[in-house]
Amino acid sequence: MVKIKELVRVFVKGGIISPGDLLKTIELAERLGASCIHFGSRQDILFSVKESDQHLLNAAFEAINTSYEINTFEYQNIASSYAALDLLPSKKWLASHIYHYVLDSFDYLPSLRINIVDPSQSLVPLFTGNINFLASNQENFWYLYLRFSENQAKPWQFPFLIYSEDIAKASQAVEEMEIVKNKLTWQQVQEKLTSGLDLNTQPVKEQLVYPDTNFPYYEGINRMTDDKYWLGLYWRNNQFNIDILKAICERCLNTGVGKLSLTPWKSFVIKGIFEKHRVGWEKLMGKFGMNLRHSALELNWHLPALDQEALELKNHLVRTLDQQDISTYGLTFTIKTTDDITLFTSIVIEKNHLKPDTYNILYSRDFDPNSMEYSCYAQGVVKDVIAPLLIELSHLYYEHLEEDVSITATPAEREKQIQGSAYQCKNCLTVYDEKYGDTQAGVAAGTSFAALPEDYRCSLCGGGKELYEKIG
């Protein structure tokens, strides 16, 4: 095996890239000897080469106005929840052009992690940045949360909302403060932001509401609007074949798809596929033998990029859990083999560096990764014990959900919840729960499945009522 000498990291602002620019990046990687492309958890692109050509890299990325680095990991990609737009719940005012405006306003390459996220969705984590902007209910205004250490129990909240136009300015100001190096207090940070900059702000009058922690199924061809679809693509080993990616980019260019969206889960989404082109996409996927229906258990893992040890452990655990027919719906997992990985899942399998070949199992408070508070469930366990412990944690999770219902609901509500049922679409695995209804389709909470109109269709894939089967 030839030893890889260089790792090229391409910065894709907000995880948004045109098919043309991705195609040029892929062709460049191929020209430099790469056999595949990888996507990082910061919605960036990585590829390995035996020898880098600085002149060639500079010319290629300058032509598509894109930044990159080799091996250094000195800078950070700006992450965003653009990938979830039009697929999951969102703030009504947060349209595509808002994301583009905010991202385009950054005229520098940040060294800190910056997140620009809609807190209504649950695909992109909220607080994995050092600088986190979260959309508020007030049009064009954002919460600002700062977090500079995994040991920081909670991110610090700036007491003012920041206008979209000032996000880049505020971010650059925070970077220039060098908060950790200069040991600034949060009061000093607040004073510098409020008195030292001319920011358009509003006082925070209502606190942030976190999204439902249920992790969405984001793979396959799914209905987006009446005449358009979106396609989510995931590779089990995060090695995206260059020939397949080139064919995908070319089809996007030939069918009017203007953008691709990278996710933090090392996958990507293609939005705006026209109804008339759907069959062609299905044929393309079939031509390359691409599986579009991985189990939900495989999609909810966060691993370090290019880490074979973590990948092998994940594959072992997925196989073992799948054989046990264990549900992990609503849970997400991290395999942490190094210290430089940001946690944003409900369960963490952490390599124990004090005891070789063993692991620690952690879980977030209330199994909510947005809490950023982790407790140890088991310490120093061997590989074969991890799966049984994850099964125990999954049972604990579902017991926790039942406990929350019994504590917070009135007797009448509890009776209604007990009588409710859930139905699952056999095509895309979307669940219709009578307790919650389907807000996207205008179906009120408490509506029984039998009472749904005959023309009711799955809000994700467009399948009819006949595709649903009762699961609870």
C-alpha positions as CSV (number, residue, x, y, z in Angstrom):
1,M,0.0,0.0,0.0
2,V,1.3,3.4,-1.0
3,K,1.7,5.8,2.0
4,I,-0.4,9.0,1.8
5,K,1.8,12.0,2.3
6,E,-0.6,14.9,1.9
7,L,-4.2,15.6,3.1
8,V,-5.9,18.4,1.2
9,R,-8.8,20.1,3.0
10,V,-11.3,22.2,1.0
11,F,-13.4,24.8,2.8
12,V,-17.0,24.8,1.6
13,K,-18.8,27.7,3.2
14,G,-21.9,26.5,5.0
15,G,-21.6,23.1,3.3
16,I,-23.1,24.7,0.1
17,I,-21.3,23.9,-3.2
18,S,-22.4,24.1,-6.9
19,P,-22.2,20.9,-9.0
20,G,-19.7,22.6,-11.2
21,D,-17.4,23.6,-8.4
22,L,-17.6,20.1,-6.9
23,L,-16.9,18.6,-10.3
24,K,-13.8,20.7,-10.7
25,T,-12.6,19.8,-7.1
26,I,-13.1,16.1,-7.9
27,E,-11.2,16.3,-11.2
28,L,-8.4,18.1,-9.4
29,A,-8.3,15.4,-6.7
30,E,-8.2,12.7,-9.4
31,R,-5.4,14.6,-11.3
32,L,-3.3,14.6,-8.1
33,G,-3.8,10.9,-7.6
34,A,-6.7,10.7,-5.2
35,S,-9.0,7.6,-5.5
36,C,-11.9,8.9,-3.5
37,I,-13.3,12.0,-1.7
38,H,-14.2,12.3,2.0
39,F,-16.5,14.7,3.7
40,G,-15.7,16.1,7.2
41,S,-18.0,16.8,10.1
42,R,-17.5,20.5,9.5
43,Q,-19.1,20.1,6.0
44,D,-15.7,20.4,4.3
45,I,-14.1,18.2,1.6
46,L,-11.0,16.1,2.2
47,F,-8.8,14.1,-0.2
48,S,-5.5,12.4,0.2
49,V,-2.7,12.5,-2.4
50,K,0.8,11.1,-2.6
51,E,2.3,14.4,-3.7
52,S,0.7,17.8,-3.7
53,D,1.2,20.4,-6.4
54,Q,1.0,23.9,-4.8
55,H,0.8,25.7,-8.1
56,L,-1.9,23.5,-9.5
57,L,-4.0,23.7,-6.2
58,N,-3.7,27.5,-6.1
59,A,-4.8,28.0,-9.7
60,A,-7.7,25.5,-9.4
61,F,-9.2,26.8,-6.2
62,E,-8.6,30.4,-7.1
63,A,-10.7,29.8,-10.2
64,I,-13.7,28.7,-8.1
65,N,-13.1,31.3,-5.3
66,T,-12.5,28.5,-2.7
67,S,-9.9,28.3,0.1
68,Y,-8.0,25.2,1.1
69,E,-5.1,24.0,3.3
70,I,-2.7,21.0,3.3
71,N,-2.1,19.0,6.5
72,T,-2.1,22.1,8.8
73,F,-5.7,22.3,10.1
74,E,-5.0,25.9,11.0
75,Y,-8.3,27.2,9.7
76,Q,-12.0,26.2,10.1
77,N,-14.9,25.7,7.7
78,I,-18.1,27.7,8.5
79,A,-20.9,25.2,9.1
80,S,-24.6,25.9,8.5
81,S,-28.0,24.2,8.6
82,Y,-28.6,25.0,4.9
83,A,-28.7,21.2,4.2
84,A,-31.9,20.9,6.4
85,L,-33.7,23.8,4.7
86,D,-36.9,22.7,3.0
87,L,-36.5,19.2,4.4
88,L,-37.1,19.8,8.1
89,P,-38.9,22.4,10.2
90,S,-37.4,25.8,9.9
91,K,-37.9,29.5,10.8
92,K,-40.3,30.9,8.3
93,W,-38.0,33.9,7.6
94,L,-34.9,31.9,7.1
95,A,-34.9,31.4,3.4
96,S,-32.1,30.3,1.1
97,H,-31.0,33.8,0.2
98,I,-30.5,34.6,3.9
99,Y,-28.0,31.8,4.3
100,H,-26.2,32.9,1.1
101,Y,-26.1,36.6,2.2
102,V,-24.6,35.7,5.6
103,L,-22.1,33.3,4.3
104,D,-21.0,35.6,1.5
105,S,-20.4,38.4,4.0
106,F,-17.4,36.5,5.4
107,D,-14.4,37.9,3.5
108,Y,-11.8,36.1,5.7
109,L,-11.0,32.5,6.5
110,P,-11.8,31.9,10.2
111,S,-9.5,30.1,12.6
112,L,-12.4,29.5,15.0
113,R,-15.3,27.2,14.3
114,I,-18.4,29.2,13.3
115,N,-21.9,27.8,13.2
116,I,-24.9,29.5,11.4
117,V,-27.8,27.3,12.4
118,D,-31.6,27.2,12.5
119,P,-32.5,25.7,15.9
120,S,-35.8,24.4,14.6
121,Q,-34.1,21.5,12.7
122,S,-32.3,18.4,14.2
123,L,-29.9,17.4,11.4
124,V,-27.1,19.9,12.1
125,P,-25.9,20.3,15.7
126,L,-26.3,23.7,17.4
127,F,-23.3,24.2,19.5
128,T,-20.3,22.5,17.8
129,G,-18.8,25.9,17.0
130,N,-16.7,28.2,19.1
131,I,-19.0,31.0,17.7
132,N,-22.6,29.9,17.3
133,F,-25.3,31.9,15.7
134,L,-28.8,30.5,16.1
135,A,-31.8,31.9,14.3
136,S,-34.4,33.6,16.6
137,N,-38.1,34.1,16.0
138,Q,-37.4,37.7,15.2
139,E,-36.8,38.1,11.5
140,N,-33.1,38.5,10.6
141,F,-31.9,38.4,14.2
142,W,-29.8,35.7,15.7
143,Y,-28.8,34.5,19.2
144,L,-25.0,34.4,19.8
145,Y,-23.4,31.6,21.9
146,L,-19.7,31.3,22.5
147,R,-18.0,28.1,23.5
148,F,-14.2,27.5,23.6
149,S,-13.8,24.3,25.5
150,E,-15.5,20.8,25.7
151,N,-15.2,21.3,29.5
152,Q,-17.3,24.5,29.3
153,A,-20.6,23.2,30.8
154,K,-22.8,25.5,28.7
155,P,-22.0,28.0,26.0
156,W,-22.1,31.7,27.1
157,Q,-25.0,33.6,25.7
158,F,-24.6,37.2,24.5
159,P,-27.6,39.1,26.0
160,F,-28.5,40.7,22.6
161,L,-29.7,39.3,19.2
162,I,-27.4,40.2,16.3
163,Y,-28.7,41.3,12.9
164,S,-27.8,39.0,9.9
165,E,-25.8,41.8,8.3
166,D,-23.5,42.0,11.3
167,I,-22.7,38.3,11.8
168,A,-19.4,38.3,9.9
169,K,-18.3,41.6,11.7
170,A,-19.2,40.1,15.1
171,S,-17.4,36.9,14.3
172,Q,-14.2,38.6,13.3
173,A,-14.3,40.8,16.4
174,V,-14.5,37.7,18.6
175,E,-11.6,36.1,16.8
176,E,-9.4,39.2,17.2
177,M,-10.1,39.3,21.0
178,E,-8.2,35.9,21.4
179,I,-10.5,35.2,24.4
180,V,-8.7,32.1,25.6
181,K,-5.1,33.5,25.1
182,N,-6.0,36.8,26.8
183,K,-8.1,35.1,29.5
184,L,-11.0,37.5,29.0
185,T,-14.0,37.2,31.2
186,W,-17.5,37.0,29.6
187,Q,-18.2,40.5,30.9
188,Q,-15.2,41.8,29.1
189,V,-16.3,40.1,25.9
190,Q,-19.7,41.6,26.2
191,E,-18.3,45.1,26.8
192,K,-16.1,44.8,23.7
193,L,-18.9,43.6,21.5
194,T,-21.4,46.2,22.7
195,S,-19.1,49.3,23.0
196,G,-16.4,48.6,20.5
197,L,-18.6,47.7,17.5
198,D,-21.4,49.4,15.7
199,L,-23.7,46.4,15.7
200,N,-27.5,46.3,15.0
201,T,-28.8,44.4,18.0
202,Q,-32.0,43.7,19.9
203,P,-32.3,42.6,23.6
204,V,-33.0,38.9,24.1
205,K,-36.6,38.8,25.2
206,E,-37.4,35.1,24.8
207,Q,-35.1,32.2,25.4
208,L,-34.0,29.7,22.8
209,V,-36.2,26.6,22.3
210,Y,-34.3,23.5,21.4
211,P,-35.5,21.2,18.7
212,D,-36.9,17.7,19.1
213,T,-33.8,15.5,19.5
214,N,-35.2,12.8,17.2
215,F,-32.6,12.3,14.5
216,P,-34.1,12.5,10.9
217,Y,-33.7,9.8,8.3
218,Y,-31.9,11.7,5.6
219,E,-31.2,9.2,2.8
220,G,-32.9,8.2,-0.5
221,I,-35.2,10.0,-2.9
222,N,-37.9,11.9,-1.0
223,R,-40.6,14.4,-1.9
224,M,-39.8,18.0,-1.4
225,T,-42.7,19.9,-3.0
226,D,-45.5,18.8,-5.4
227,D,-43.1,18.6,-8.3
228,K,-39.7,18.3,-6.8
229,Y,-37.6,15.8,-4.8
230,W,-34.5,15.7,-2.7
231,L,-31.9,12.9,-2.7
232,G,-29.8,12.1,0.4
233,L,-26.6,10.1,-0.3
234,Y,-24.5,8.3,2.2
235,W,-21.5,5.9,1.9
236,R,-20.9,3.4,4.7
237,N,-17.1,4.0,4.7
238,N,-17.1,7.7,3.8
239,Q,-15.1,7.0,0.7
240,F,-17.0,8.6,-2.1
241,N,-16.0,7.1,-5.4
242,I,-14.7,9.7,-7.8
243,D,-16.4,8.2,-10.9
244,I,-19.8,8.1,-9.1
245,L,-19.4,11.7,-7.9
246,K,-18.5,12.9,-11.3
247,A,-21.6,11.3,-12.8
248,I,-23.8,12.8,-10.1
249,C,-22.3,16.3,-10.7
250,E,-22.8,16.0,-14.5
251,R,-26.4,14.9,-14.0
252,C,-27.0,17.9,-11.7
253,L,-25.6,20.2,-14.4
254,N,-27.8,18.6,-17.1
255,T,-31.0,18.7,-15.1
256,G,-30.9,22.2,-13.6
257,V,-29.9,21.3,-10.0
258,G,-27.9,24.3,-8.8
259,K,-26.6,23.4,-5.4
260,L,-25.4,20.4,-3.3
261,S,-25.5,20.5,0.5
262,L,-22.9,18.7,2.6
263,T,-24.1,17.5,6.1
264,P,-22.0,17.1,9.3
265,W,-22.7,13.3,9.0
266,K,-20.3,12.8,6.1
267,S,-23.0,12.7,3.6
268,F,-24.7,15.1,1.2
269,V,-28.1,16.2,-0.1
270,I,-29.3,17.1,-3.6
271,K,-32.3,19.4,-3.6
272,G,-34.7,20.4,-6.4
273,I,-34.8,17.3,-8.5
274,F,-37.8,17.7,-10.9
275,E,-40.5,15.0,-11.1
276,K,-39.6,14.3,-14.7
277,H,-36.0,13.6,-13.8
278,R,-36.7,11.3,-10.9
279,V,-36.6,8.0,-12.9
280,G,-33.3,9.1,-14.5
281,W,-31.8,9.6,-11.0
282,E,-33.0,6.2,-9.9
283,K,-31.4,4.6,-13.0
284,L,-28.1,6.4,-12.3
285,M,-28.1,5.1,-8.7
286,G,-28.9,1.6,-10.0
287,K,-26.1,1.8,-12.6
288,F,-23.5,2.3,-9.9
289,G,-25.2,-0.2,-7.5
290,M,-25.8,2.4,-4.9
291,N,-27.8,1.4,-1.8
292,L,-30.2,4.2,-1.0
293,R,-31.8,2.5,2.0
294,H,-29.2,1.9,4.7
295,S,-30.8,1.3,8.1
296,A,-31.3,4.3,10.3
297,L,-28.8,2.7,12.7
298,E,-26.0,3.3,10.2
299,L,-26.7,7.0,9.5
300,N,-26.5,8.4,13.0
301,W,-22.8,8.0,13.7
302,H,-20.2,10.7,14.1
303,L,-16.6,9.5,13.5
304,P,-13.2,11.3,13.0
305,A,-12.4,11.6,9.3
306,L,-10.0,9.0,7.8
307,D,-9.9,7.0,11.1
308,Q,-9.9,3.3,10.2
309,E,-10.0,2.2,13.8
310,A,-13.2,4.2,14.5
311,L,-14.7,3.0,11.2
312,E,-14.0,-0.7,12.0
313,L,-15.5,-0.3,15.5
314,K,-18.6,1.3,14.1
315,N,-19.1,-1.4,11.6
316,H,-18.7,-4.1,14.3
317,L,-21.3,-2.3,16.5
318,V,-23.8,-1.8,13.7
319,R,-23.6,-5.4,12.7
320,T,-24.0,-6.6,16.3
321,L,-26.9,-4.3,17.1
322,D,-28.6,-5.1,13.8
323,Q,-28.5,-8.8,14.6
324,Q,-30.2,-8.1,17.9
325,D,-33.1,-6.2,16.2
326,I,-32.5,-3.2,18.6
327,S,-34.1,0.1,17.9
328,T,-31.9,3.2,18.2
329,Y,-34.5,5.6,16.8
330,G,-33.8,9.0,18.3
331,L,-30.3,8.3,19.5
332,T,-27.0,9.3,17.9
333,F,-23.5,8.0,18.5
334,T,-19.9,9.3,18.5
335,I,-16.7,7.2,18.4
336,K,-14.0,9.3,20.0
337,T,-10.5,8.0,19.4
338,T,-8.7,11.3,19.6
339,D,-9.1,14.5,21.7
340,D,-9.7,16.8,18.7
341,I,-13.2,15.7,18.0
342,T,-16.2,17.8,19.0
343,L,-19.1,15.9,20.7
344,F,-22.6,16.4,19.4
345,T,-24.4,13.1,19.9
346,S,-26.4,11.5,22.6
347,I,-24.0,8.6,23.2
348,V,-20.2,8.5,23.0
349,I,-17.9,5.5,22.8
350,E,-14.6,7.0,23.9
351,K,-11.2,5.3,23.6
352,N,-9.7,4.8,27.1
353,H,-6.1,6.0,26.7
354,L,-5.2,4.9,30.3
355,K,-6.1,1.3,29.7
356,P,-5.2,-0.1,26.3
357,D,-7.9,-1.7,24.1
358,T,-10.7,-0.5,26.3
359,Y,-13.4,2.1,26.0
360,N,-15.6,4.4,28.1
361,I,-19.3,4.8,27.4
362,L,-20.8,8.3,28.0
363,Y,-24.3,9.7,27.5
364,S,-25.7,13.2,27.4
365,R,-28.1,14.6,30.0
366,D,-31.6,13.4,29.1
367,F,-30.0,11.9,26.0
368,D,-30.2,15.4,24.5
369,P,-26.9,16.3,22.7
370,N,-27.7,20.0,22.9
371,S,-27.3,19.8,26.7
372,M,-23.5,19.3,26.1
373,E,-23.4,17.6,29.5
374,Y,-22.1,14.0,29.5
375,S,-22.1,11.4,32.2
376,C,-20.1,8.2,32.3
377,Y,-22.1,5.0,32.0
378,A,-19.2,2.5,31.9
379,Q,-15.5,2.8,32.1
380,G,-12.6,0.6,30.7
381,V,-14.8,-1.9,28.9
382,V,-13.6,-4.2,26.2
383,K,-14.9,-4.1,22.6
384,D,-17.2,-7.1,22.9
385,V,-19.0,-5.5,25.9
386,I,-19.9,-2.2,24.1
387,A,-22.9,-3.4,22.2
388,P,-24.7,-4.9,25.2
389,L,-24.1,-1.6,27.0
390,L,-25.5,0.3,24.1
391,I,-28.6,-1.9,24.3
392,E,-28.9,-1.1,28.0
393,L,-28.7,2.6,27.2
394,S,-31.3,2.4,24.5
395,H,-33.7,0.8,27.0
396,L,-32.8,3.6,29.4
397,Y,-33.6,6.1,26.7
398,Y,-37.0,4.8,26.0
399,E,-37.8,4.4,29.7
400,H,-36.8,8.0,30.1
401,L,-39.2,9.1,27.4
402,E,-42.1,7.2,29.0
403,E,-41.1,8.8,32.4
404,D,-41.2,12.3,30.9
405,V,-44.7,11.7,29.6
406,S,-46.0,10.4,32.9
407,I,-44.5,13.3,34.8
408,T,-45.6,16.2,32.6
409,A,-49.0,15.0,31.2
410,T,-52.4,15.4,32.9
411,P,-54.4,12.2,33.6
412,A,-56.6,13.0,30.6
413,E,-53.5,13.5,28.4
414,R,-51.9,10.3,29.6
415,E,-55.0,8.4,28.8
416,K,-55.0,9.9,25.3
417,Q,-51.3,9.1,24.8
418,I,-51.8,5.5,26.0
419,Q,-54.6,5.0,23.5
420,G,-52.6,6.5,20.6
421,S,-50.9,4.5,17.9
422,A,-48.0,5.0,15.5
423,Y,-47.8,3.9,11.9
424,Q,-44.6,3.7,9.7
425,C,-44.2,4.3,6.0
426,K,-42.7,1.2,4.5
427,N,-41.0,3.2,1.8
428,C,-39.0,5.8,3.8
429,L,-39.6,4.6,7.4
430,T,-41.3,8.0,8.4
431,V,-43.5,7.5,11.5
432,Y,-47.0,9.0,11.8
433,D,-47.7,9.2,15.5
434,E,-51.3,9.9,16.3
435,K,-50.2,11.8,19.4
436,Y,-48.5,14.5,17.3
437,G,-50.3,14.4,14.0
438,D,-48.4,15.8,10.9
439,T,-48.0,19.6,11.2
440,Q,-46.4,19.8,7.7
441,A,-49.6,18.3,6.2
442,G,-51.9,20.4,8.4
443,V,-53.0,17.3,10.5
444,A,-53.6,18.3,14.1
445,A,-52.2,16.4,17.1
446,G,-54.5,13.6,18.3
447,T,-55.8,12.8,14.8
448,S,-56.2,9.0,14.4
449,F,-54.7,7.3,11.4
450,A,-58.1,6.1,10.4
451,A,-59.4,9.7,10.3
452,L,-56.7,10.8,7.8
453,P,-58.1,11.6,4.4
454,E,-57.7,8.9,1.7
455,D,-55.4,11.2,-0.3
456,Y,-53.1,11.7,2.7
457,R,-49.5,11.3,1.6
458,C,-46.2,10.8,3.5
459,S,-44.7,14.3,4.0
460,L,-41.2,12.8,3.3
461,C,-41.5,10.5,0.3
462,G,-45.0,11.2,-0.9
463,G,-46.2,7.6,-0.3
464,G,-49.9,7.0,0.2
465,K,-51.8,5.6,3.3
466,E,-51.6,2.1,1.9
467,L,-47.8,2.1,2.5
468,Y,-48.2,2.6,6.2
469,E,-48.2,-0.2,8.8
470,K,-49.0,-0.1,12.5
471,I,-45.9,-0.2,14.7
472,G,-47.3,0.8,18.1
